[in-house]
Amino acid sequence: MVVRRRERYHAFTAMRKLEITLSAAVILLTACREAKPHAQTPDQSPLVFEMRTFEKTRPGCGDHGNHAQACVSFQATWPEMKGGAGEAAPKMNAALLAALGFPEGAGRMESFGEEMIERWRVEHKGVVYADSTWFERRTIQVLARRPEVWTFQLDRIGQTGQPLPFNERTYLNLSPRSGAPVSLRTLLETGAEARLAAVAEKQLRAAPGLASEASLPLKDGVFALPEQFALTSAGVVLAWSGDALRTPDAARIEITIPWRDARDLVSASAVKPPSPDAEQGF
């Protein structure tokens, strides 16, 4: 009887040890699983750009020594966005192509160039010395890349048979997060709009030497912050043209408010203006 009790006791003890060992193994395995780092999603690739260029020409207008000179020349240069979050890059690309005049896409540039050549050919049909050349350049460049806004400058220059050549400039400001247009007011500190307007009006009057009570060359003769603006290394550029002017056909007006005057007016987190000791670090 004693022997049997001992056997049952030893059997019970062995089973208990096995249970304890298995429990410890489970706890250890669970701890190892919890200690294992979770798989991290790869970081979103940064928003970058590559410059693109399209050119369409018709040679043959030069003299015998320079026959390859173009009769018609159309060229477009613009940045193409890549990477970034969500749909920001595609939306920015669409906005830039629309600003260039090709909302249908870059593929439309080929037919536009051909149409331009055909218009030149019709106008010069039958002319023996058809040396009146046409050209047009449409260029978009990146002026600033800030946390909440990228600024682009569009220049359009040329001479395509009109009495005078044309030279136009506009600015685009787009969000690198969403691709949507950005207004100047959304980039200002709370309550800074009136202060910016006062600084801008003072500078606008100083250039032509206008008295404080004189009528401005803007719409209705009164000051108003324009829709057109740009962030540059020199400061905040404000531009008025077209319907923003008292005479829509008049030359555009543009002023630059230096960072020493604009630094405290814009949102530090959205614009990240250059520090006073790093004016060229924008």
C-alpha positions in Angstrom: 0.0 0.0 0.0 2.8 2.3 0.8 4.4 1.6 -2.5 1.2 2.4 -4.4 0.8 5.7 -2.6 4.4 6.6 -3.5 3.8 5.7 -7.2 0.6 7.9 -7.3 2.5 10.6 -5.5 5.4 10.5 -8.0 3.0 10.3 -10.9 1.1 13.4 -9.6 4.3 15.2 -9.1 5.6 14.5 -12.6 2.3 15.6 -14.1 2.3 18.8 -12.1 5.9 19.5 -13.2 4.8 19.0 -16.8 1.9 21.5 -16.4 4.2 24.0 -14.9 6.7 23.6 -17.6 4.0 24.0 -20.3 2.6 27.0 -18.7 6.0 28.6 -18.5 6.6 27.9 -22.1 3.3 29.5 -23.1 4.1 32.6 -21.0 7.6 32.8 -22.5 6.2 32.4 -26.1 3.6 35.1 -25.5 6.2 37.4 -24.2 8.5 36.8 -27.2 5.6 37.5 -29.5 4.7 40.7 -27.7 8.4 41.8 -27.7 8.7 41.3 -31.4 8.4 44.7 -33.1 5.3 45.3 -35.2 5.9 45.5 -38.9 6.1 49.2 -39.9 4.6 50.5 -43.0 7.1 52.2 -45.3 7.4 55.9 -45.0 5.5 57.9 -47.6 7.9 58.9 -50.4 8.5 62.7 -50.4 7.0 64.9 -53.0 9.5 65.7 -55.7 9.5 66.9 -59.3 11.3 66.4 -62.6 11.4 69.1 -65.3 9.7 68.3 -68.6 10.1 70.0 -72.0 8.2 69.9 -75.2 9.3 71.6 -78.5 7.7 71.9 -81.9 9.4 73.8 -84.7 9.3 74.3 -88.4 12.7 75.2 -89.9 13.4 76.9 -93.2 13.2 80.6 -92.6 16.9 81.4 -92.6 19.0 82.7 -95.5 21.2 80.4 -97.5 23.8 80.3 -94.6 21.3 79.6 -91.9 18.4 77.8 -93.6 17.7 75.8 -90.4 16.4 78.8 -88.6 12.9 78.1 -87.3 9.9 79.7 -89.0 7.7 78.7 -86.1 8.9 77.6 -82.6 6.7 76.5 -79.7 8.3 75.4 -76.5 6.8 74.4 -73.1 8.8 73.6 -69.9 7.2 72.5 -66.7 7.7 70.5 -63.5 6.1 67.1 -63.2 5.2 66.0 -59.6 6.0 62.6 -58.2 5.6 60.9 -54.8 3.9 62.6 -51.9 0.7 61.6 -50.1 -2.6 60.6 -51.6 -3.6 62.4 -54.8 -1.5 65.5 -54.3 0.9 64.9 -57.1 -1.8 64.1 -59.8 -3.8 67.1 -58.8 -0.8 69.4 -58.9 0.2 68.1 -62.3 -3.4 68.7 -63.6 -3.3 72.2 -62.2 0.0 73.0 -63.8 -0.9 71.6 -67.2 -4.2 73.6 -67.1 -2.2 76.8 -66.3 0.0 76.1 -69.3 -3.1 76.0 -71.4 -3.4 72.2 -71.8 -6.0 70.8 -69.4 -6.4 67.8 -71.6 -2.8 66.8 -70.9 0.7 67.2 -72.3 -0.3 65.1 -75.4 -2.3 68.1 -76.6 0.9 70.1 -77.1 1.8 68.2 -80.3 -1.4 69.2 -82.1 -1.2 72.8 -80.7 2.3 73.1 -82.3 1.0 71.8 -85.6 -1.9 74.3 -85.5 0.5 77.1 -84.8 2.6 76.1 -87.8 -0.5 76.0 -90.0 -1.7 79.4 -88.9 1.8 80.8 -89.8 1.7 79.0 -93.1 -1.7 80.5 -94.0 -0.7 84.0 -93.1 2.5 83.7 -95.1 1.0 81.9 -98.1 2.3 83.3 -101.3 4.9 85.6 -99.6 8.3 85.3 -101.3 10.3 86.4 -98.3 8.5 84.8 -95.4 11.0 85.8 -92.8 8.5 86.9 -90.2 9.1 84.2 -87.6 6.7 83.2 -84.8 7.7 81.9 -81.4 6.0 81.1 -78.1 7.5 80.0 -74.8 5.4 78.8 -71.8 7.5 78.1 -68.7 6.6 77.0 -65.2 9.3 77.1 -62.5 9.2 76.2 -58.8 9.8 79.3 -56.7 9.3 77.9 -53.2 8.6 74.6 -51.5 7.2 75.2 -48.0 5.4 72.8 -45.6 1.9 73.9 -46.6 2.4 75.5 -50.0 4.4 75.2 -53.1 4.7 78.4 -55.3 5.0 78.2 -59.1 5.7 81.0 -61.6 4.3 80.8 -65.1 5.7 82.9 -67.8 4.3 83.2 -71.3 6.2 85.2 -73.9 6.1 85.3 -77.7 5.3 86.9 -81.0 2.7 85.1 -83.1 1.6 87.6 -85.7 0.0 90.1 -83.4 1.0 93.8 -83.6 2.9 93.5 -80.4 4.7 90.6 -78.6 3.2 89.4 -75.4 4.8 88.8 -72.0 2.6 87.5 -69.3 3.3 86.2 -65.8 1.0 84.5 -63.2 1.6 82.6 -60.0 0.2 79.3 -58.7 0.2 78.3 -55.1 -0.7 74.6 -54.4 -0.9 72.4 -51.3 1.7 69.7 -51.3 -0.6 67.6 -49.1 -3.8 67.8 -51.1 -2.9 69.5 -54.4 -5.6 72.1 -53.9 -5.1 75.8 -54.5 -3.9 77.8 -51.5 -5.0 81.4 -50.8 -2.8 84.0 -49.1 -5.2 84.5 -46.3 -4.8 80.8 -45.1 -1.1 81.3 -44.7 -1.3 84.4 -42.5 -1.2 84.6 -38.7 -4.5 85.3 -37.0 -5.3 89.0 -37.3 -2.4 89.7 -39.7 -4.4 90.4 -42.8 -5.0 94.0 -41.9 -1.3 94.6 -41.0 -0.2 93.0 -44.3 -2.6 95.2 -46.2 -1.2 98.3 -44.5 2.4 97.4 -45.3 1.6 96.5 -48.9 -0.4 99.7 -49.5 2.4 101.9 -48.1 4.9 100.2 -50.4 2.5 100.4 -53.4 2.1 104.1 -52.9 5.8 104.7 -52.4 6.9 103.3 -55.8 5.1 105.9 -58.0 5.2 108.6 -55.2 1.4 108.6 -54.7 0.0 110.7 -51.8 -1.8 108.8 -49.0 -5.2 110.1 -50.3 -4.5 109.7 -54.0 -6.5 107.1 -56.0 -4.6 103.9 -56.6 -4.4 102.3 -60.1 -6.4 99.3 -58.7 -10.0 98.4 -59.3 -12.3 101.2 -58.0 -9.1 103.1 -57.0 -8.9 101.5 -53.6 -6.5 99.1 -52.1 -7.2 95.4 -51.8 -4.9 92.5 -51.4 -4.6 90.6 -54.7 -5.4 87.0 -55.4 -2.0 86.6 -57.1 0.9 86.1 -54.8 4.2 84.2 -54.5 6.6 83.2 -51.8 10.2 83.8 -52.8 13.6 84.0 -51.2 13.3 87.8 -51.3 9.9 87.9 -49.6 6.2 87.8 -50.3 5.3 89.0 -53.8 1.9 90.6 -54.5 0.7 91.1 -58.1 -2.3 92.8 -59.6 -3.3 92.4 -63.3 -6.3 92.3 -65.5 -9.6 92.9 -63.6 -7.8 93.7 -60.4 -6.6 97.0 -62.1 -8.5 100.1 -62.7 -7.6 99.7 -66.4 -7.6 95.9 -67.1 -5.3 96.3 -70.2 -2.7 98.2 -68.2 0.6 96.6 -67.3 0.7 94.3 -64.3 1.7 95.8 -60.9 4.0 93.8 -58.7 5.6 94.5 -55.3 7.8 92.5 -53.0 7.4 92.7 -49.2 10.8 91.7 -47.8 10.9 89.0 -45.1 12.0 91.6 -42.5 8.5 93.1 -42.8 6.5 89.9 -43.6 8.2 87.3 -41.4 5.8 87.9 -38.4 2.7 88.1 -40.6 2.8 84.6 -42.1 2.3 81.3 -40.3 5.6 80.0 -39.1 4.6 76.4 -39.4 2.9 76.7 -42.8 5.4 79.0 -44.5 8.6 78.5 -42.4 10.1 81.9 -43.4 13.8 82.4 -43.3 15.4 83.5 -40.0 16.8 87.0 -39.8 20.3 85.7 -40.1 19.6 83.4 -43.1 17.8 85.5 -45.6 19.1 83.3 -48.4 18.1 80.1 -46.7 14.6 80.0 -48.0 
